[in-house]
């Protein structure tokens, strides 16, 4: 979890904080207007879940290959 915050702080380090906040607020407001509260909440939760799963399980290529070999016949993925 600390790694995510470090990456975000590095990303926004040299940016104007007001502009970053305004863009995040605009995106959130657009999602709320278009989809409503619960659908927006669902979208945000699935996005965060996908990010964490991707970082945890798919950052190593060998892990992905082993996982695909379990799903498909061995050697089909490569």
C-alpha positions in Angstrom: 0.0 0.0 0.0 2.9 2.4 0.8 4.2 1.8 -2.7 1.0 3.1 -4.3 1.2 6.3 -2.3 4.9 6.7 -3.2 4.1 6.3 -6.8 1.2 8.8 -6.7 3.3 11.3 -4.8 6.1 11.1 -7.4 3.6 11.5 -10.2 2.0 14.6 -8.7 5.2 16.0 -7.2 5.9 18.7 -9.7 2.3 19.4 -10.7 0.1 22.2 -9.5 -1.9 20.7 -6.6 -5.0 22.9 -7.5 -5.0 21.6 -11.0 -4.6 18.0 -9.9 -7.5 18.3 -7.4 -9.7 20.0 -10.0 -9.1 17.2 -12.6 -9.9 14.5 -10.0 -13.0 16.4 -8.9 -14.1 16.9 -12.5 -13.7 13.2 -13.3 -15.5 12.1 -10.1 -18.4 14.6 -10.8 -18.7 13.4 -14.4 -18.9 9.8 -13.2 -21.5 10.6 -10.6 -23.7 12.6 -13.1 -23.4 10.0 -15.8 -23.7 6.8 -13.8 -25.0 7.7 -10.4 -23.5 7.0 -6.9 -23.6 3.2 -6.7 -22.5 2.6 -10.3 -19.6 5.1 -9.8 -18.7 3.4 -6.5 -18.7 0.0 -8.3 -16.5 1.3 -11.1 -14.0 2.8 -8.6 -13.9 -0.4 -6.5 -13.4 -2.6 -9.5 -10.7 -0.3 -10.9 -8.8 -0.4 -7.5 -9.3 -4.2 -7.3 -7.9 -4.7 -10.8 -4.9 -2.5 -10.0 -4.0 -4.4 -6.8 -4.5 -7.8 -8.5 -2.4 -6.7 -11.4 0.4 -5.5 -9.1 0.3 -8.5 -6.9 -0.1 -11.4 -9.4 0.9 -10.1 -12.8 4.0 -8.2 -12.2 6.1 -11.3 -12.7 6.0 -12.9 -16.1 6.8 -16.3 -14.8 3.8 -16.2 -12.5 1.5 -15.4 -15.5 3.0 -18.2 -17.5 2.4 -20.7 -14.7 -1.1 -19.5 -14.3 -1.9 -19.8 -18.0 -0.3 -23.3 -18.1 -2.8 -24.3 -15.4 -5.7 -22.9 -17.4 -4.6 -24.0 -20.9 -2.7 -27.1 -22.0 1.1 -26.6 -21.2 3.0 -24.8 -23.9 -0.1 -23.3 -25.6 0.4 -19.9 -24.0 4.0 -19.5 -25.1 
